[in-house]
Amino acid sequence: MWFDRLDLLSRRAKWRVGIFVFLVVAASIVGSAYILKPAPPDRVVLASGQQYGSFHRFAARYKEILARSGVTVEERMTNGSEENLRLLEDPESGVDVAFTQGGLAQSMGAASAGVVMLSSLYYAPMWVFFRKESPFNSLVELRGKKVSVGVDGSGTRALANSIFALNGLNGDNVTMLSMGNDDAIAALKKGDIDATIIVVGADNASVLRALNDPGLRLLSFEQAEAYSRRLPFIARLTVPQGVVDLGRVIPPRDVTLIGTKAMLVARKTVHPAIVTLFLDAAREIHSDQSFFEEASEFPSTAPVDFRVSADADRHRRFGPSFLHHYLPFWLATLIERLIVILVPVLAILVPMFNYLPQMVRWSIRSRVYRWYGELAMLEREIADDHGTSPPIEQWLEHLDRIERAVAKIYTPLEFASEAYTLRQHVDFVRQAIVARNPAQPATKAA
């Protein structure tokens, strides 16, 4: 074995080998720890939405599921998608993960500010409600009308602005009011406004109340395909006849909508283990079939308008690791970190230990070969000197110094023959020096 070779070394040499191995191991561990992400946090801040909105309701589910793994989710309630992105862009906000929707990346500049998509969660249609007695056939007919477009900072307002721009609508020709969903529906029924726009999932309570209200109607987007071609984050959706209430046939006919996707986004620096937990929770919460979603269609890492997290995409393709599948989150994470540290250490130590016997042999032989070199130079100097007064004394002093050094070399029995040969070579050179001056006694220096 390689460690048997250590017995060939002197005590000082053994110390040198031990220090060398220790430094290599320490450098490997420090290097691995430097490039390795820190341990996953046990607390994450999630920006959600308004008190009675879908994002707030889903945030409660995420808190419950991540708590099983010992991670506390602190919810930060906001006005919605646009505000959530601003919080993610602000390094001082403390927000790590947030709900948002498609259509905001370019306008907010979040795509270039370190925000990545973990997953899309469900379709968020644009619901445009109006009173039965004041029907609309297209968005263009909203010109000159009072329209609720969601509160400031919400995804509803951001998407409405994008869609309005395609129809030549803006604040100059439409009175856009900032109202919450429930307040907007109430104002619409009273006649205080002409229409309300809501961008939420189909299970939103405000939307369901409006769909079941006989006095309200839902705008059908006949040009839905054109919208999806102009804006890549827009999807064409259909509310089937009777899907809300088959008995009362609500809606009375198929309604075509446009919409985007609700997403879970995060800072690109969020820990991979946290990404895994959120994706597992998203699969548990959002994988059921609904009005627009097929079973298991969501969560998805198909791009919407944010760059997809590499950790999220890897998790989608390969699923949870073996350790996370069978072990508690904290234990699986700990073992993964140990593996990441130990693998490079072993990758360095195994080859090093394989070469250690050769290093030991080289270390021992180098002590002998060093003096072989000096002896060979002295021998060459003697052979090349053809003068009548050779420096005999100088040669003998040099040879005595070599001989004293050779006598002090520690050589294990395995290498004794090489040291013995060197001593013989010293005697041969001494004889060559004496032969140049027969009067010089062939004594060795003390």
N, C-alpha and C positions, 0 to 999 in steps of 0.2 A: 504493500500500500504506500501511497505518497507520503503519509506521515512517518513511515519507518525511516525515510531519508533524513528526517530532522535529527535523528541520532548521530548523523555524520557531521553535524555542525557543532561548532563551539558554542558556549553559552552566549557570547556576544552576538554571534551570527543568528542564533535562535531568536534572540530578542529583536534583531533587525527584521527577520522574517515575520515574527508576530506583529510588530508595529506596522509593517507593510500591509499585511492582510487586514488588520484593523482599520487602517486608513482607507483601503479599497472598499471595505464593507460600509464604513461610515459615509464615504462619498456617494456610494450607490443609494443608500437610504435617504440621504439629504437630497440628492438629485431627484429621486422618485417622489419624495414628499413635496419638492418644489413644483414639479409639473403636475402633481396630483391635486385635484380640487379639494378644498377643505371638507370636513365632515358635513353632511347635509344639516340644515338648520331644523330646529324643532318648532319653529314658528314662521308662518308665512302670512303676508298681508294680501288679501284678495279684494280688488275693487269690483263692486257689483253694480247696483242700480238704485232705483227709487223703492220706497218702502213696499208698495203694492205691485211691483213689477216682477217679471219672470226672473231676471237676473238675481234679485234678492232672494226669491224662493229657491233658485238653484244653489245659491251660495250656502244656504242652510244644509243642503244635501252634501255638498263638498266638505263642509265643516265636520259633519257626522262621519263621513267615510274616512277622511284623513286622520280623524281622531283615533280610529282603530289602530293606526300605525304609530301613534304617539306624536303626531304632528298637529299642532294647533293652528287652525286657520282663523285669522282675525279679519273680519269683514269690514271694508270701508265703503259705506253707502254713498252713492253719488247720483248725479242726474242722468247718467247713462254712458254710452259708448265713447262719445267724444271726450268727455271729462276723464274717463278712465285712461284713454291714450295720453292725455296731457300728464296725468299722474305718473304713468310709466316713463314718459320722457323726462320727467323731473327727477334728478338723482337724489333730491332731498325729500321726496314724498314718502319713501319707505314702502311703496307698493311694489310687490313682486310679480303678481299675476292679476289678470283682469279679464272681464267679459267685454267683448266689443262686437262689431259687425263689419261686413265687407263694405268697401266704398270709402273708407276713411284714411287708408294708408297714404295715398298720394296727397290728399288735402292737408293731412296733419304732419306729413314728413316723417312719420314714425318708422317707415321702412328703412330709412337711413340713420335712424337714431337708436339702433340696438334693440328693437322690438321684434319678436319672432312669434309665429303662430304655433301653438301646441296642437290645436285640433279645431276643426269646425264641428259644431254641435247639433245644429238643426237649421231649418229654413226660417227666415224671418221675413214674411211677406209685407208688402206695403198695402195696408187696408185703407181704402178711401171711402168713408161713409158720407151719405147725404140723406136728406129727408125725402120721403116717398113722393111728396107733392112738388118737390123741386129737383127733378132728375138731371143728372149729368151723364154724358156719353163719352167724354174724354177730359183729360186734365186741362186742355186749352180753354175749356169753358169755365175754368175757375178764375179767369181774368176779371178783375174788378170785384171779386168776392172776398168774404172774410173766411179765412181758413186757419184752423189750428194745426200747427206743424211740430208739436212737441216742445218740451222745455229746453232752454239753453243748455248745451252740453250733452244733449241726448242724440242717439243714433237716428231717431226719427227726423229731427231737424236737418242733420247732415245729409241723409239720403234724399229728403224732400228737396233740398237745395240743388242737388245733382240732377234730379229728375226734372225739376222746374226749369233748370237752365236749358235742357234739351227742348223744352216747349216754349221758350221765350218768356218765361214767367220769372218775376223777381219781386223784390220789395216795392218797386215803383208801381207795379200794376196788380199786385195781390196784397191784401192786408193779411200778413202772416202773424198769428197770435201765438204766444208762448203759453201753453196749457198742458196739464197732466192729462192722462187718458180718461179717467173718470170725469174730470171737470169738463173735458172737451165733449164727451158724449152727452152729458147733461145740458151743456150750452147748445149743442146741435139740436136736441129735442125741443128746447125752448124756442128755438129760432134765432138765438143770439149770434150764431155763426152759420155759414152756408155749408161747410164741409169740415171734416176732421181727418187727418192723416195719422195713422198709427203703424209703427214698424215693430212688430213683435211676433212671437210664435203663435200657432193656432190655439194653444191651450190657455192663452191669456184671458183672464176673467172679463176685462173690459170689452175685448173683441167678442167673446161669446155672448155677452149681454146685448151688444149691438146687433149681432147676427140674429138673435132671437126676438129682437124688437120689431114688431110689424110696421112701425112707422119709419123705419130706416132701411136704406138700400145700400148695396155694395157696388162700387164702380168696377166694371169689367174692362181690362186693358186689351183692347182689340189689336193694339200694335205691340204686344208683349215681345214678340220675336225681334222686332226692330230695336227695342230697348236693350235686349240681351246682346245684340250685335254691337251696339254703340258702347256699352259699358260691360266689360268682361266679368265683373263681379255680380252682374244681375242674372237671375235665373227666371225662366218662365214657369209658372205654377198654375195648377188648376184646382179649384174647389168643386168637387163633384156634386151634382144635384142630389139633395137630400142627405148629405154627409153629416150635417149638423143635427138635423132631426128628420128621420125618415117618415115619421107619422104625419108631420106637418109639411113635409117636403121643403126643408130649409137647407140650402137655398133652393128656389123654385127651378133653377136651371144651372148648368155648369157656368162657373165664373172664372175667367182667366185673370190671374194676378201676376205682378212682377215682384221680385223679392231678392234678398241677398242671404247670406248665411251668418248666423251668430257664431262667434268664435271665442276660444280661450287663447289669450295671448300673454306673453311674459317678457321680461327683460331677457336678453340673450345670455346673460350671466347666471340665470337661475340654475340651481344644482340639478344634474341629471337625475338624481334619485327623486327629487321633488317633481320633475317632469313625469317620471314613471307613475308616481302616486296620483297625480292629476289625471293622467290618461286612463289609468285603471278605474278611477272614479267616474270619468266621463263615459266609459263603456258601460258601467253599471247604470248610469242615469239616463243616457241619451240613445240607447241602442234600440228602443222599442219602435214599433210602427206607429205612425200618426197620420194626420190629414195629408201631409205632403211627403213624409219620410217613409221609405221602405224599411223593413226590419233589418237592423245591422248596417244600414247605410251610413249612420253616424255612430261614433265619432270618426272623422276622416282627416287625413293629412293632405288631401288633394289641395293644391294652392288656390287661394281666393284672391287676396291682394297683398298679403304679407309673406315674407320669406319664411319657409317652414323650418322649425327647429330640427337640427340634425339628430338630436337625441330623441325627439318625438317620432321622426320618420323611422329611425332604427327600431324603436319600440313597436311601432305599427307593423313593421315587416317581420321582426323576429320574436315579438312578444316579450314577456318578462323573463329575466334570466332564471337559470335553474335554481339559484340560491333564493331569489325573491319568490319563486313559485312555492317553495317548501318551507322557508324559514321566516320568522318575524322580520319586519322591515329593518329594525335596528341591527339585528344580528347579521342579516344578509349584507347590509351596507358595510358593517365592520369587517366581515370576511373579505368582501370585494376590495376594500382598501388595503388589507394586509396582502392580498394576492398581487395587487398592483405594485406594492413596495417590494415584495419578495421575488417576483419574477425577474426584474432586472438585476437584483443582487445575485440570484442563482445563475443568471446568464453570464455574469462576470466571474463568479467564484468557481463554477464547475470547470471552465477551460483553464482558469488560473491554477487550480489544484492539479489538473492533468499535466500542466507544464512545470509544476513545482519540482518534481524530481530532476528534471533537466536543469532547472535553475540552481538547485542544490549542487549538482555535479559541476555546473559551470562555475559556481562560486568557489568550490574547493579547487578545481583545476586552475582557475584564474590566478590563485595565489602562487601556484607552481609556475604557470606559464609566464607570469610577469617577469620572474627572474630568469627564465629561459631566454626571454627577449634581451635582457640586459647582458646576460652571459654571451649570447650570440653576437651582440654588438662588440663586446670586448674581444671576443675571439677574432672577429673580422678586422678589428683595429690592429691586433697583433700580427695577423697574416699580411696586412697591407703595409706594415712598417718595415722598410728595407734599409733604414738608416744604420749608421755605425754605432750610435749611442741611443739605444731604445730606452724609453722611460720605464724601466723595470719596476722601480719602487712604486710609481703611480699605478701601474697595472696590478701589482700585488695588493696595494691598498684597496683598489676597486674590487678585486677578487675576494679579499677578506670580508669586505662589507657584504657582498653577495652571499658568501658562505655563512656569515652570522645570521643574516635574514632567513636563509633557507633552513637553518637549524631551529629557528623559532616557529616555523610553519607547523600548524596543527593539521596532521593528515590522518584520517581514519585508515583502518587496515586495508580497505578496498582500494585506496589510492596510494598506498605505501610504495608500490613499485615505481610510480611516477616520481615521487620525491627521492627515492633511492637513485634512480637514473639521473636526476638533476645533480645529486651530490657527486656521482661518478663523473659527470660532465665537468663539474668544477675542478675535480682532480686532473682531468685531461687538459684543461686550460692552464692549470698551475704548472703542469709538466711542460707545456709549450712555452710558458714564460721562462721557466728555469733553463730550458734548452737554449734560449737566446742569450743567456748569461750563465755559463756553467759555474762561475765563481759564486753565484748567489745561492745560499742554502734554501732548500725547498721546504722551509718551515712555514706553518700556518700562523697567522696573526692571532694573538690572544683575544 
